[in-house]
Amino acid sequence: MQFHEADRTGSPVGYVDPTIICKTQHTVELREDCEQLVGKTPQEKEEYVKQLHKRKKLEVATYLAIAMLAHADKDVLMVPYALTDHYILFLVYPKDQLIISLDPAHYDKETFMEFLTILNLARKYYRKRGGPVHIPSQKQLSVSTGWPIPEIPYIVQRIDDSTIWNVCADLCRFLRRYVRNARGLFYDNQSELAMDDKFKPRREWEKEHMQ
């Protein structure tokens, strides 16, 4: 919904699919007795997991880079990132080579460090394919964490309180309608949200609300 609204109004905001970039998409958890590891030596198992992990990270980075290029005409890319029990919204400014983390839970930066590494990989691909930037000599994405958003001289002039609240409202609406709702486009039928009865009111909120 937010994507279509931004497209209709010409808002300089792009969006990514959170189900493609969430933590489970770039991490590896394999049981010792799983089919992929049967018959392998400990060294072979370690190498297999290492290569699988690398491939998954590259897949996520490639998707993000393509999203940056596809929205090169936008100012900011909204990147909602799901940990196992928490969402963090990253505002990615490809042209400014800047990431702003909006996390009211104040998770330690180390918690999502691997994802920041993936965003930097995406940034390298974006630059290699000619993605526009304001400071070509900058080699890494700048990362700003903290809540509320800190003042950043060359970006704060484009951000005001209403913009931040609109971003937060968009994210909450997206999560409620499309991720947590069992009828949503990005609802995961294999997730804890879908399997655990304690989350039933969350996944069926629309059904209960309409009764």
C-alpha positions in Angstrom: 0.0 0.0 0.0 2.8 2.4 1.0 4.6 1.7 -2.3 1.6 2.5 -4.4 0.8 5.6 -2.4 4.4 6.9 -2.8 4.2 6.1 -6.5 0.9 8.0 -6.8 2.1 11.1 -5.0 5.6 11.1 -6.3 7.1 10.8 -2.9 10.9 10.4 -3.0 10.7 7.1 -1.0 11.4 3.5 -2.1 10.5 0.2 -0.4 12.0 -3.3 -0.1 10.4 -6.6 0.6 11.2 -7.4 4.3 10.7 -11.2 3.8 13.8 -11.3 1.5 16.2 -9.4 3.8 15.2 -10.7 7.3 17.8 -12.3 9.5 16.8 -15.9 8.6 17.5 -15.1 5.0 21.2 -14.5 5.6 22.0 -16.9 8.5 22.5 -20.6 8.5 21.1 -23.1 11.0 21.5 -26.8 10.1 21.1 -29.8 12.3 23.9 -32.3 12.5 21.7 -35.0 11.0 20.4 -32.9 8.1 20.7 -34.4 4.6 23.2 -31.7 3.5 25.7 -32.8 6.1 25.3 -36.5 6.1 28.6 -38.3 5.2 30.8 -35.2 5.5 33.8 -34.8 7.7 33.8 -32.1 10.4 36.0 -30.0 8.1 33.7 -30.5 5.2 30.7 -29.6 7.3 32.4 -26.4 8.4 33.3 -25.5 4.9 29.8 -26.3 3.6 28.1 -24.1 6.2 30.7 -21.3 5.6 30.0 -21.3 1.8 26.2 -21.5 2.3 26.4 -18.6 4.7 28.4 -16.5 2.2 26.0 -17.3 -0.6 23.0 -16.3 1.5 24.6 -13.0 2.4 25.4 -12.3 -1.2 21.9 -13.0 -2.3 20.5 -10.5 0.2 23.1 -7.9 -0.7 22.4 -8.3 -4.4 18.6 -7.8 -3.8 19.3 -4.7 -1.8 21.7 -3.3 -4.4 19.1 -3.9 -7.2 16.6 -2.1 -5.0 18.9 0.8 -4.6 19.5 1.0 -8.3 15.8 0.6 -9.1 15.0 3.6 -6.7 18.0 5.7 -7.7 15.6 8.6 -8.4 14.4 8.5 -4.7 16.0 10.1 -1.7 15.5 7.2 0.7 14.9 3.5 0.8 12.8 2.1 3.6 14.4 -1.2 4.8 12.4 -2.9 7.6 14.7 -5.6 9.0 13.3 -8.5 11.1 15.4 -10.1 13.8 13.8 -13.1 15.5 11.6 -11.1 17.7 11.9 -7.5 16.7 11.8 -5.1 13.7 14.2 -2.3 13.1 13.6 0.2 10.3 16.7 1.3 8.5 16.4 4.5 6.4 19.0 4.0 3.6 20.1 7.1 1.7 22.1 5.6 -1.3 23.1 9.0 -2.7 24.2 10.2 0.7 25.7 6.8 1.5 24.0 7.0 4.9 22.0 4.6 7.0 19.8 5.8 9.8 18.6 3.2 12.3 15.1 3.8 13.8 15.0 1.4 16.8 12.9 2.4 19.8 14.2 -0.8 21.6 17.8 0.5 21.4 19.3 -2.8 20.4 23.1 -2.9 20.6 24.7 -2.2 17.2 26.4 -5.6 17.3 23.0 -7.3 17.2 22.6 -6.3 13.5 26.2 -5.8 12.5 26.1 -8.6 9.9 23.1 -6.8 8.2 25.1 -3.6 8.2 27.9 -5.5 6.5 25.4 -6.7 3.9 24.2 -3.2 3.3 27.8 -2.2 2.6 28.2 -5.0 0.1 25.0 -3.7 -1.5 26.5 -0.2 -1.6 29.6 -1.5 -3.4 27.5 -3.2 -6.1 25.3 0.0 -6.3 28.4 2.1 -6.9 30.0 -0.3 -9.3 26.8 -0.2 -11.5 26.9 3.6 -11.6 24.6 4.4 -8.7 24.7 8.2 -8.1 26.4 9.5 -4.9 27.1 13.0 -3.6 30.6 12.2 -2.2 32.3 9.7 -4.6 35.4 9.5 -2.4 33.4 8.0 0.5 34.3 4.3 0.8 31.7 3.1 3.4 28.1 3.8 4.4 27.9 6.1 7.4 25.7 4.6 10.1 23.7 6.6 12.6 21.9 4.8 15.4 19.8 6.1 18.3 16.3 7.2 19.0 15.1 9.8 18.4 16.9 10.5 15.2 20.1 12.6 15.8 20.8 15.8 13.8 23.0 15.1 10.8 24.0 18.4 9.1 23.7 17.4 5.4 20.6 15.3 5.8 18.6 16.9 8.6 17.3 19.7 6.3 15.2 17.2 4.5 13.8 15.6 7.6 11.3 17.1 10.1 9.2 15.6 12.9 6.2 15.0 10.6 8.4 13.0 8.2 9.6 10.7 11.0 6.2 10.1 12.3 4.9 9.4 8.8 7.7 6.9 8.4 6.8 5.2 11.7 3.1 5.2 10.9 3.8 3.7 7.4 6.0 0.9 9.0 3.4 0.1 11.7 0.6 0.0 9.1 2.7 -2.3 6.8 3.6 -4.7 9.6 0.1 -4.9 10.9 -1.6 -5.4 7.5 0.9 -7.3 5.5 3.3 -9.1 7.9 1.4 -10.0 11.1 -2.0 -10.4 9.5 -2.7 -14.0 8.3 -4.2 -12.5 5.1 -1.1 -10.3 4.4 1.1 -10.5 1.4 4.2 -11.2 3.5 2.8 -13.5 6.2 5.0 -16.5 6.9 2.9 -19.6 7.6 5.9 -21.4 9.1 6.8 -18.6 11.5 6.3 -18.6 15.3 3.6 -16.0 14.7 1.7 -18.4 12.6 2.2 -21.5 14.8 1.8 -20.3 18.4 -1.7 -19.8 19.7 -0.6 -16.9 21.9 -0.2 -14.8 18.7 -3.7 -15.7 17.4 -5.1 -12.2 18.2 -2.3 -10.6 16.3 -2.6 -12.7 13.1 -6.4 -12.6 13.1 -6.9 -9.0 14.2 -8.7 -8.1 11.0 -11.2 -11.0 11.3 -12.0 -10.2 15.0 -12.2 -6.5 14.2 -14.8 -7.0 11.5 -17.1 -9.2 13.7 
